[in-house]
Amino acid sequence: MTQTQHCGLVAVVGAPNAGKSTLVNALVGQKVAIVSPKAQTTRTKLLGVAIQDEAQILLVDTPGIFEPQRRLDRAMVAAAWTGTEGADLIALVVDGKGGIGGKVERIAEALKDRPEPKILILNKVDIADKPRLLLHAEKLNALMPFADTWFVSAQTGDGLPELKSALAKAMPEGPWHYPEDQVSDATERALASEVTREQLYLQLHAELPYASTVETEKYSEREDGSVEVHQQILVERPTQRAIILGKGGSRIKEIGARARTELASILGSPVHLYLHVKVKPGWDEDRDVYRDIGLDWVE
């Protein structure tokens, strides 16, 4: 006798650096979203597909919600809120170590009147002060009662099996939306851009990663099964281009080498990655760039 399938959408929201992407990757069981220690790494919503028993859990990883300062910020925050539309469950992820600040409280207030069931996930319990975690949970549940509160570490896996089982049980009855072996809705072309952008966040300092973006200009498979990828990194000023290139091109070589290794691991085939850096003042005011990133143009 065939068991009944369940499938539903879980919107994963929170302030920047709460560990949402790490959590989605851990629940899916492999990397689908890029991560870095820097806030606001995620720029657009991405779907990760997790499977537990007969349930397919569609996890929408959203950009961190913060006070937007520029058009790109506004587009990212808009993407986060649209990521909650049609959700069967909204999961508010909070950095258990960082605690509750104004950003988290504002998000909780904004969620308060939403009709969807909501759960609270306090993340990073492996490095958080345990008594403070309980206080955070009490304070947030006083602001807005959650259907459930979970204490987890996306990094170490603490509490994740129990959370995943609970999410599976919360999914409505219905057919799976994706094949069993599909883990994300991202195209390989988009994934390639994200992998290189992740290296910009990991290898560059201060504000430079936020002043850049990556466009995949060409993505093709060679006859031998390897993948050829041509990308351009857009920056706003010549000085930023010089920093990304590094002395004698050393920095761009390192960015390319690590991105190539990462992408080859994800795709399971050799990758030939060609990078160049282009100065494009005001790239974050170009509609075409937003389309390539996967963000709506927000006035």
C-alpha positions in Angstrom: 0.0 0.0 0.0 1.4 3.4 -1.0 1.7 5.9 1.8 0.1 9.3 1.3 2.5 12.1 0.2 2.7 15.4 2.0 4.2 18.6 0.6 4.3 22.2 1.9 6.2 25.5 1.9 8.2 26.7 4.9 9.3 30.3 4.7 12.6 30.8 6.7 12.9 34.4 7.8 14.9 36.4 10.2 17.5 39.2 10.7 20.8 39.1 8.8 23.3 36.6 10.1 20.8 34.4 12.0 22.1 31.3 10.2 19.1 30.8 7.9 21.1 29.6 4.9 23.2 27.2 7.1 19.9 25.9 8.5 18.4 25.3 5.1 21.5 23.5 3.9 21.5 21.3 7.0 17.9 20.4 6.6 18.2 19.6 2.9 21.3 17.6 3.6 23.6 19.3 1.1 24.6 22.8 0.2 22.0 24.7 -1.8 22.6 28.2 -0.4 25.8 30.1 -0.1 27.0 31.1 3.4 29.6 33.4 4.9 30.2 35.0 8.3 29.1 38.4 6.9 25.6 39.7 7.2 23.3 40.0 4.2 25.1 37.3 2.2 21.8 36.0 0.8 20.4 38.5 -1.8 17.4 36.7 -3.2 15.0 33.9 -2.1 16.0 30.4 -2.9 14.1 27.1 -2.5 15.8 24.1 -0.8 14.0 20.8 -1.0 14.2 18.5 2.0 12.6 15.1 2.3 11.5 13.3 5.5 9.6 10.1 5.2 6.6 10.7 2.9 6.9 14.5 3.2 8.6 17.0 0.9 9.5 20.2 2.8 10.0 23.2 0.5 12.3 25.6 2.4 12.3 29.2 1.2 15.7 30.7 2.2 15.1 34.5 2.3 17.4 37.5 2.6 17.8 38.9 6.1 15.3 41.6 6.9 16.8 44.9 8.0 16.3 48.6 7.5 17.1 49.2 3.8 19.4 52.1 2.9 19.6 51.7 -0.9 17.7 50.2 -3.8 19.5 46.9 -3.6 18.6 46.7 0.1 14.9 47.5 -0.6 14.8 44.7 -3.3 16.4 42.2 -0.9 13.9 43.0 1.9 11.0 42.9 -0.6 12.2 39.4 -1.7 12.3 38.2 1.9 8.7 39.2 2.5 7.4 37.9 -0.9 9.2 34.6 0.1 6.6 34.2 2.9 3.6 34.4 0.5 1.7 31.2 0.2 3.7 29.6 3.0 2.1 26.7 5.0 4.4 27.6 7.9 6.7 30.6 8.7 9.9 29.9 10.7 11.5 32.9 12.4 15.2 32.1 12.9 17.0 34.0 15.6 20.7 34.1 16.4 20.6 32.6 19.9 24.1 34.0 20.7 23.4 37.5 19.4 20.0 37.7 21.1 17.1 39.9 20.4 17.5 43.4 19.1 15.3 45.9 17.4 15.5 44.1 14.1 14.2 40.8 15.5 11.4 42.6 17.4 10.3 44.5 14.3 10.2 41.2 12.3 8.1 39.5 15.1 5.8 42.5 15.2 5.4 42.3 11.4 4.6 38.6 11.6 2.1 38.9 14.5 -1.0 39.4 12.4 -0.1 37.0 9.6 -2.6 34.1 9.4 0.0 31.3 8.8 1.2 29.1 11.6 4.6 30.4 12.9 7.4 28.7 14.8 10.4 30.1 16.5 13.9 28.6 15.9 16.7 29.8 18.2 19.8 28.9 16.3 23.5 28.7 17.4 22.7 27.0 20.7 26.2 25.5 20.6 27.8 28.9 21.3 25.0 30.7 23.1 24.5 31.3 26.8 21.9 28.7 27.8 20.0 30.8 30.5 19.8 33.6 28.0 18.3 31.3 25.3 15.3 30.7 27.6 14.9 34.4 28.2 15.0 35.1 24.4 12.3 32.4 23.9 10.1 33.9 26.6 10.4 37.4 25.4 9.6 36.5 21.8 6.7 34.3 22.7 5.4 37.3 24.8 5.6 39.5 21.7 3.9 36.9 19.5 2.8 33.4 20.6 4.5 30.8 18.4 3.0 27.4 17.7 6.4 25.9 18.8 9.9 26.9 19.8 13.0 25.0 18.8 16.5 25.3 20.1 19.0 24.1 17.4 22.5 24.5 16.0 22.5 24.4 12.2 26.3 24.2 12.4 26.6 21.1 14.6 23.2 19.5 13.9 21.9 19.7 17.5 18.1 19.5 17.5 17.8 19.3 13.7 16.5 15.7 13.4 13.6 16.6 15.8 13.0 19.9 14.0 12.9 18.2 10.5 10.5 15.5 11.8 8.2 18.2 13.2 8.3 20.2 9.9 7.4 17.0 8.0 4.4 16.4 10.2 3.2 20.0 9.7 3.2 19.6 5.9 -0.3 19.3 4.3 -1.3 16.3 2.3 -0.5 16.6 -1.4 1.8 15.3 -4.1 5.5 16.2 -4.2 6.3 19.2 -6.3 9.9 18.2 -7.2 11.6 14.9 -8.2 13.2 13.0 -5.3 16.7 13.9 -6.4 16.2 17.6 -6.9 17.4 19.7 -3.9 16.9 23.3 -5.2 15.1 25.4 -7.7 18.2 27.3 -8.6 19.6 26.8 -12.2 23.2 25.7 -12.5 23.9 29.0 -14.1 22.6 30.9 -11.1 24.3 28.6 -8.8 27.7 29.3 -10.5 27.2 33.0 -9.9 26.4 32.4 -6.2 29.4 30.2 -5.6 31.8 32.9 -7.0 30.0 35.6 -5.0 30.4 33.5 -1.8 34.2 33.6 -2.4 34.0 37.4 -2.6 32.4 37.4 0.8 34.8 34.9 2.3 38.0 36.4 0.9 37.4 40.1 0.8 37.1 42.5 3.7 34.9 45.3 4.9 32.3 46.6 2.4 33.8 45.4 -0.8 31.6 42.3 -1.2 28.5 44.5 -0.8 29.8 46.7 -3.6 30.1 43.9 -6.1 28.0 41.3 -7.9 28.7 38.4 -10.2 27.1 37.7 -13.6 27.4 34.4 -15.4 27.8 35.4 -19.1 28.3 31.9 -20.5 27.6 28.4 -19.1 28.0 25.4 -21.3 28.9 21.7 -21.2 31.9 20.5 -23.1 31.9 17.2 -25.0 34.0 15.6 -22.3 31.3 16.3 -19.7 33.1 19.2 -18.1 31.5 22.6 -17.6 32.8 25.9 -19.0 31.8 29.0 -17.1 32.6 32.7 -18.0 31.7 35.3 -15.4 32.2 39.0 -14.8 32.5 40.5 -11.4 30.9 44.0 -11.4 32.3 46.7 -9.1 31.7 50.4 -8.7 35.2 51.9 -8.8 38.6 51.1 -10.3 40.1 50.9 -6.7 37.7 48.0 -6.0 38.8 46.3 -9.2 42.4 46.5 -8.1 41.7 45.0 -4.7 39.8 42.0 -6.3 42.6 41.4 -8.8 45.3 41.6 -6.1 49.0 41.9 -6.6 49.9 40.3 -9.9 46.4 38.9 -10.2 46.9 36.7 -7.0 43.5 37.5 -5.4 41.4 36.8 -8.5 43.3 33.5 -9.0 42.5 32.4 -5.5 38.8 33.4 -5.8 38.6 31.5 -9.0 40.4 28.4 -7.7 38.2 28.1 -4.7 35.0 28.8 -6.6 36.0 26.3 -9.2 36.6 23.6 -6.6 33.3 24.3 -4.8 31.3 24.3 -8.0 32.9 21.1 -9.3 32.0 19.4 -6.0 28.4 20.5 -6.2 28.0 19.6 -9.9 30.0 16.4 -9.8 32.0 17.3 -12.9 35.2 19.2 -13.8 34.8 23.0 -14.1 36.7 25.5 -16.3 36.0 28.9 -14.7 37.0 32.2 -16.3 36.7 35.4 -14.3 37.1 39.0 -15.2 36.4 42.2 -13.2 34.5 45.1 -14.8 34.1 48.6 -13.4 30.5 49.6 -13.8 29.5 52.6 -11.7 26.0 52.4 -10.4 25.5 48.7 -11.3 23.1 48.5 -8.4 20.8 51.0 -10.3 20.7 48.8 -13.5 17.4 46.9 -14.0 19.2 44.2 -16.1 21.5 43.4 -13.1 18.4 42.9 -10.9 16.9 40.6 -13.4 20.1 38.6 -13.5 20.3 38.4 -9.7 16.6 37.3 -9.6 15.3 40.4 -7.7 12.4 42.6 -8.5 13.0 46.2 -9.3 11.8 48.2 -6.3 11.2 52.0 -6.5 
